[in-house]
Amino acid sequence: MKNFKNIGLALFVALSFASCKQETKEVAPEETKKEVVSEADLAKMQTASFTIDGMTCAMGCAKTIENKLAEQEGVGQAVVDFDTKIATVKFDAEKQSLESLTKTIEAVAGGDSYKVTESKKM
């Protein structure tokens, strides 16, 4: 009976770690240099919010989406709130659009985990 409890506990722990998909990608040194956005430029940027379905954790899911958005050209700031399921993004409208940012979100983790159900400019 004790062995069944240990096996059950091991399965639970394994499933807990496997439930959050984290993408890892080797990055060349020149790719790590992101354009620094000044406060003045950040103030000129447009802001949009996206409601995201499919997130199961803050550290794996929400943080991965946040990082993917922040990597995009023209994105000055990206914050994903796991509790409210909302991503808030400041972006240069000449380089990004609601559609391109939606595609970025939905492409994270192979494209089958996350779905943007609502997007709007603020």
MDAnalysis code that builds the backbone (N, CA, C; Angstrom):
import MDAnalysis as mda
import numpy as np

u = mda.Universe.empty(366, n_residues=122, atom_resindex=np.repeat(np.arange(122), 3), trajectory=True)
u.add_TopologyAttr("name", ["N", "CA", "C"] * 122)
u.add_TopologyAttr("resid", np.arange(1, 123))
u.add_TopologyAttr("resname", ["MET", "LYS", "ASN", "PHE", "LYS", "ASN", "ILE", "GLY", "LEU", "ALA", "LEU", "PHE", "VAL", "ALA", "LEU", "SER", "PHE", "ALA", "SER", "CYS", "LYS", "GLN", "GLU", "THR", "LYS", "GLU", "VAL", "ALA", "PRO", "GLU", "GLU", "THR", "LYS", "LYS", "GLU", "VAL", "VAL", "SER", "GLU", "ALA", "ASP", "LEU", "ALA", "LYS", "MET", "GLN", "THR", "ALA", "SER", "PHE", "THR", "ILE", "ASP", "GLY", "MET", "THR", "CYS", "ALA", "MET", "GLY", "CYS", "ALA", "LYS", "THR", "ILE", "GLU", "ASN", "LYS", "LEU", "ALA", "GLU", "GLN", "GLU", "GLY", "VAL", "GLY", "GLN", "ALA", "VAL", "VAL", "ASP", "PHE", "ASP", "THR", "LYS", "ILE", "ALA", "THR", "VAL", "LYS", "PHE", "ASP", "ALA", "GLU", "LYS", "GLN", "SER", "LEU", "GLU", "SER", "LEU", "THR", "LYS", "THR", "ILE", "GLU", "ALA", "VAL", "ALA", "GLY", "GLY", "ASP", "SER", "TYR", "LYS", "VAL", "THR", "GLU", "SER", "LYS", "LYS", "MET"])
u.atoms.positions = np.array([
    [0.823, -1.190, 0.000],
    [0.000, 0.000, 0.000],
    [0.869, 1.256, 0.000],
    [1.984, 1.206, 0.744],
    [2.880, 2.353, 0.803],
    [3.511, 2.613, -0.571],
    [3.808, 1.524, -1.305],
    [4.373, 1.682, -2.642],
    [3.401, 2.392, -3.570],
    [2.110, 2.101, -3.444],
    [1.110, 2.768, -4.283],
    [1.056, 4.262, -3.990],
    [1.182, 4.638, -2.732],
    [1.196, 6.055, -2.363],
    [2.425, 6.736, -2.947],
    [3.580, 6.084, -2.863],
    [4.809, 6.664, -3.411],
    [4.726, 6.811, -4.926],
    [4.178, 5.805, -5.580],
    [4.024, 5.873, -7.037],
    [3.043, 6.983, -7.397],
    [1.950, 7.070, -6.672],
    [0.962, 8.132, -6.909],
    [1.567, 9.508, -6.719],
    [2.347, 9.677, -5.671],
    [3.001, 10.955, -5.413],
    [3.985, 11.294, -6.531],
    [4.756, 10.318, -6.974],
    [5.720, 10.537, -8.060],
    [4.995, 10.938, -9.346],
    [3.883, 10.296, -9.655],
    [3.107, 10.654, -10.848],
    [2.548, 12.065, -10.743],
    [2.057, 12.418, -9.560],
    [1.525, 13.762, -9.350],
    [2.604, 14.821, -9.575],
    [3.768, 14.614, -9.011],
    [4.874, 15.560, -9.165],
    [5.289, 15.653, -10.632],
    [5.386, 14.529, -11.314],
    [5.777, 14.524, -12.724],
    [4.757, 15.265, -13.572],
    [3.482, 15.045, -13.326],
    [2.442, 15.739, -14.091],
    [2.422, 17.229, -13.800],
    [2.722, 17.610, -12.571],
    [2.762, 19.022, -12.211],
    [3.840, 19.752, -13.006],
    [4.996, 19.128, -13.130],
    [6.080, 19.754, -13.879],
    [5.817, 19.729, -15.377],
    [5.137, 18.744, -15.862],
    [4.890, 18.613, -17.296],
    [3.738, 19.485, -17.774],
    [2.901, 19.982, -16.881],
    [1.723, 20.734, -17.297],
    [2.061, 22.104, -17.862],
    [3.164, 22.687, -17.468],
    [3.562, 23.991, -17.989],
    [4.616, 23.801, -19.063],
    [4.270, 24.183, -20.270],
    [5.211, 24.037, -21.370],
    [6.139, 25.238, -21.382],
    [7.421, 24.977, -21.372],
    [8.395, 26.038, -21.462],
    [9.222, 25.821, -22.712],
    [9.336, 26.882, -23.493],
    [10.146, 26.791, -24.694],
    [11.558, 27.231, -24.368],
    [12.512, 26.496, -24.875],
    [13.893, 26.913, -24.746],
    [14.459, 27.026, -26.148],
    [15.252, 28.047, -26.336],
    [15.829, 28.287, -27.640],
    [17.216, 28.855, -27.417],
    [18.171, 28.275, -28.117],
    [19.512, 28.819, -28.015],
    [19.538, 30.125, -28.786],
    [20.092, 31.149, -28.163],
    [20.109, 32.472, -28.755],
    [21.548, 32.866, -29.039],
    [21.772, 33.300, -30.262],
    [23.094, 33.782, -30.629],
    [23.342, 35.104, -29.900],
    [24.591, 35.419, -29.561],
    [24.878, 36.640, -28.805],
    [24.333, 37.904, -29.457],
    [24.349, 37.985, -30.790],
    [23.849, 39.192, -31.442],
    [22.331, 39.322, -31.332],
    [21.619, 38.213, -31.077],
    [20.169, 38.256, -30.934],
    [19.746, 38.749, -29.554],
    [20.638, 38.744, -28.592],
    [20.273, 39.154, -27.241],
    [20.260, 40.666, -27.094],
    [20.799, 41.382, -28.047],
    [20.829, 42.836, -27.980],
    [19.486, 43.381, -28.443],
    [18.650, 43.800, -27.499],
    [17.347, 44.349, -27.825],
    [17.451, 45.858, -27.787],
    [16.764, 46.458, -28.700],
    [16.728, 47.906, -28.781],
    [16.178, 48.463, -27.466],
    [16.923, 49.391, -26.865],
    [16.497, 50.004, -25.620],
    [15.511, 51.117, -25.963],
    [14.360, 51.098, -25.296],
    [13.311, 52.071, -25.563],
    [13.321, 53.116, -24.454],
    [13.391, 54.388, -24.846],
    [13.408, 55.461, -23.855],
    [12.001, 55.679, -23.306],
    [11.923, 56.385, -22.195],
    [10.621, 56.701, -21.592],
    [9.776, 57.541, -22.548],
    [10.403, 58.462, -23.280],
    [9.661, 59.307, -24.225],
    [9.084, 58.463, -25.357],
    [9.892, 57.528, -25.880],
    [9.400, 56.657, -26.938],
    [8.292, 55.740, -26.422],
    [8.441, 55.271, -25.194],
    [7.437, 54.394, -24.597],
    [6.108, 55.133, -24.447],
    [6.174, 56.422, -24.110],
    [4.957, 57.227, -23.957],
    [4.240, 57.417, -25.288],
    [4.966, 57.432, -26.402],
    [4.377, 57.614, -27.727],
    [3.754, 56.335, -28.273],
    [4.084, 55.213, -27.688],
    [3.609, 53.933, -28.210],
    [2.134, 53.713, -27.893],
    [1.513, 52.860, -28.697],
    [0.131, 52.481, -28.460],
    [0.097, 51.331, -27.454],
    [-1.011, 51.213, -26.753],
    [-1.185, 50.144, -25.775],
    [-2.367, 49.290, -26.189],
    [-2.202, 47.984, -26.049],
    [-3.283, 47.049, -26.364],
    [-3.349, 45.995, -25.270],
    [-4.532, 45.422, -25.110],
    [-4.682, 44.318, -24.160],
    [-5.241, 43.109, -24.888],
    [-4.829, 41.941, -24.429],
    [-5.222, 40.673, -25.037],
    [-5.679, 39.732, -23.936],
    [-6.857, 39.138, -24.094],
    [-7.323, 38.120, -23.171],
    [-6.870, 36.779, -23.721],
    [-6.153, 36.003, -22.902],
    [-5.522, 34.771, -23.362],
    [-6.093, 33.569, -22.617],
    [-6.606, 32.611, -23.351],
    [-7.068, 31.344, -22.772],
    [-5.990, 30.288, -22.962],
    [-5.920, 29.340, -22.029],
    [-5.003, 28.210, -22.160],
    [-3.816, 28.247, -21.229],
    [-3.616, 29.352, -20.505],
    [-2.485, 29.417, -19.578],
    [-2.796, 28.580, -18.342],
    [-1.807, 27.802, -17.894],
    [-2.005, 26.956, -16.717],
    [-1.099, 27.338, -15.553],
    [-0.141, 28.220, -15.773],
    [0.736, 28.633, -14.679],
    [1.373, 29.984, -14.991],
    [1.820, 30.655, -13.929],
    [2.398, 31.986, -14.080],
    [3.844, 31.943, -14.557],
    [4.629, 31.035, -14.009],
    [6.057, 31.021, -14.329],
    [6.356, 30.406, -15.690],
    [5.618, 29.429, -16.093],
    [5.879, 28.800, -17.390],
    [5.112, 29.478, -18.500],
    [3.819, 29.478, -18.411],
    [2.961, 29.965, -19.485],
    [3.014, 31.491, -19.639],
    [2.600, 32.194, -18.597],
    [2.514, 33.646, -18.676],
    [3.883, 34.275, -18.945],
    [4.903, 33.795, -18.277],
    [6.246, 34.363, -18.450],
    [6.786, 34.085, -19.854],
    [6.499, 32.903, -20.398],
    [6.954, 32.573, -21.752],
    [6.288, 33.486, -22.777],
    [4.982, 33.701, -22.640],
    [4.264, 34.594, -23.557],
    [4.805, 36.009, -23.427],
    [5.016, 36.454, -22.203],
    [5.552, 37.795, -21.959],
    [6.910, 37.972, -22.640],
    [7.782, 36.994, -22.498],
    [9.105, 37.071, -23.114],
    [9.023, 37.077, -24.642],
    [8.145, 36.249, -25.216],
    [7.993, 36.198, -26.674],
    [7.504, 37.532, -27.207],
    [6.555, 38.145, -26.511],
    [6.067, 39.459, -26.940],
    [7.169, 40.509, -26.837],
    [7.903, 40.507, -25.735],
    [8.960, 41.498, -25.516],
    [10.079, 41.389, -26.545],
    [10.275, 40.194, -27.131],
    [11.321, 39.988, -28.139],
    [10.964, 40.596, -29.500],
    [9.698, 40.877, -29.724],
    [9.262, 41.334, -31.031],
    [9.727, 42.762, -31.310],
    [10.098, 43.012, -32.549],
    [10.517, 44.349, -32.963],
    [9.343, 45.312, -32.790],
    [9.617, 46.453, -32.199],
    [8.586, 47.465, -32.014],
    [7.810, 47.337, -30.717],
    [8.072, 46.300, -29.932],
    [7.399, 46.146, -28.641],
    [8.285, 46.773, -27.571],
    [7.742, 47.762, -26.879],
    [8.499, 48.439, -25.837],
    [8.323, 47.808, -24.477],
    [7.135, 47.227, -24.253],
    [6.857, 46.633, -22.944],
    [5.744, 45.607, -23.104],
    [5.882, 44.493, -22.414],
    [4.843, 43.455, -22.415],
    [4.722, 42.896, -21.005],
    [3.494, 42.852, -20.510],
    [3.229, 42.310, -19.177],
    [2.044, 41.364, -19.301],
    [2.224, 40.123, -18.829],
    [1.147, 39.138, -18.851],
    [0.768, 38.824, -17.410],
    [-0.489, 39.064, -17.081],
    [-1.007, 38.785, -15.738],
    [-1.737, 37.449, -15.789],
    [-1.162, 36.442, -15.146],
    [-1.742, 35.108, -15.163],
    [-3.113, 35.072, -14.495],
    [-3.266, 35.777, -13.388],
    [-4.521, 35.734, -12.636],
    [-5.704, 36.276, -13.442],
    [-5.498, 37.367, -14.172],
    [-6.591, 37.959, -14.955],
    [-6.620, 37.433, -16.383],
    [-5.559, 36.699, -16.780],
    [-5.435, 36.156, -18.146],
    [-5.325, 37.263, -19.196],
    [-4.737, 38.410, -18.809],
    [-4.635, 39.555, -19.710],
    [-3.177, 39.938, -19.933],
    [-2.841, 40.131, -21.214],
    [-1.532, 40.654, -21.590],
    [-1.710, 42.119, -21.975],
    [-0.841, 42.974, -21.467],
    [-0.856, 44.388, -21.822],
    [0.459, 44.679, -22.532],
    [0.356, 45.237, -23.728],
    [1.531, 45.432, -24.572],
    [1.585, 46.867, -25.065],
    [2.757, 47.504, -24.907],
    [3.016, 48.815, -25.506],
    [3.851, 48.555, -26.744],
    [3.402, 49.097, -27.890],
    [4.067, 48.778, -29.143],
    [4.037, 49.952, -30.113],
    [4.974, 49.926, -31.047],
    [5.054, 50.898, -32.127],
    [4.126, 50.413, -33.238],
    [3.099, 51.190, -33.535],
    [2.093, 50.780, -34.523],
    [2.656, 50.713, -35.941],
    [3.814, 51.306, -36.171],
    [4.439, 51.215, -37.488],
    [5.143, 49.873, -37.676],
    [5.438, 49.186, -36.583],
    [6.161, 47.916, -36.659],
    [5.313, 46.714, -36.255],
    [4.246, 46.913, -35.489],
    [3.394, 45.824, -35.023],
    [1.928, 46.228, -35.144],
    [1.061, 45.227, -35.129],
    [-0.383, 45.455, -35.147],
    [-1.032, 44.487, -34.170],
    [-2.318, 44.680, -33.911],
    [-3.028, 43.738, -33.038],
    [-2.960, 42.329, -33.616],
    [-3.083, 42.230, -34.935],
    [-3.064, 40.922, -35.582],
    [-1.708, 40.232, -35.442],
    [-0.629, 40.985, -35.643],
    [0.702, 40.358, -35.543],
    [1.020, 39.955, -34.109],
    [0.580, 40.753, -33.142],
    [0.806, 40.408, -31.738],
    [-0.047, 39.202, -31.342],
    [-1.267, 39.130, -31.852],
    [-2.121, 37.964, -31.607],
    [-1.476, 36.702, -32.157],
    [-0.934, 36.790, -33.377],
    [-0.258, 35.627, -33.978],
    [0.946, 35.206, -33.141],
    [1.679, 36.170, -32.603],
    [2.835, 35.859, -31.751],
    [2.393, 35.089, -30.511],
    [1.339, 35.552, -29.865],
    [0.833, 34.886, -28.656],
    [0.386, 33.467, -28.980],
    [-0.399, 33.325, -30.038],
    [-0.968, 32.022, -30.368],
    [0.075, 31.035, -30.906],
    [1.238, 31.535, -31.330],
    [2.292, 30.660, -31.848],
    [3.200, 30.104, -30.750],
    [3.114, 30.650, -29.547],
    [3.951, 30.186, -28.442],
    [3.618, 28.729, -28.134],
    [4.634, 27.944, -27.836],
    [4.498, 26.523, -27.460],
    [3.901, 25.691, -28.587],
    [4.305, 25.974, -29.798],
    [3.878, 25.152, -30.924],
    [2.570, 25.566, -31.561],
    [1.889, 26.566, -31.008],
    [0.695, 27.078, -31.643],
    [-0.610, 26.411, -31.259],
    [-0.581, 25.454, -30.337],
    [-1.830, 24.779, -29.993],
    [-2.228, 24.935, -28.526],
    [-1.540, 25.784, -27.775],
    [-1.818, 25.901, -26.339],
    [-2.607, 27.146, -25.970],
    [-2.359, 28.257, -26.637],
    [-2.935, 29.528, -26.217],
    [-3.811, 30.123, -27.309],
    [-4.896, 30.763, -26.881],
    [-5.843, 31.369, -27.807],
    [-6.202, 32.754, -27.295],
    [-6.080, 33.754, -28.166],
    [-6.495, 35.113, -27.824],
    [-7.988, 35.209, -28.103],
    [-8.763, 35.482, -27.051],
    [-10.212, 35.562, -27.212],
    [-10.720, 36.984, -27.389],
    [-9.896, 37.950, -26.985],
    [-10.279, 39.351, -27.136],
    [-9.021, 40.192, -27.209],
    [-9.034, 41.184, -28.089],
    [-7.923, 42.131, -28.160],
    [-8.499, 43.505, -28.416],
    [-7.877, 44.510, -27.800],
    [-8.355, 45.878, -28.015],
    [-7.234, 46.875, -27.737],
    [-7.289, 47.972, -28.488],
    [-6.359, 49.076, -28.239],
    [-6.945, 49.925, -27.141],
    [-6.059, 50.465, -26.338],
    [-6.541, 51.308, -25.225],
    [-6.155, 52.746, -25.467],
])
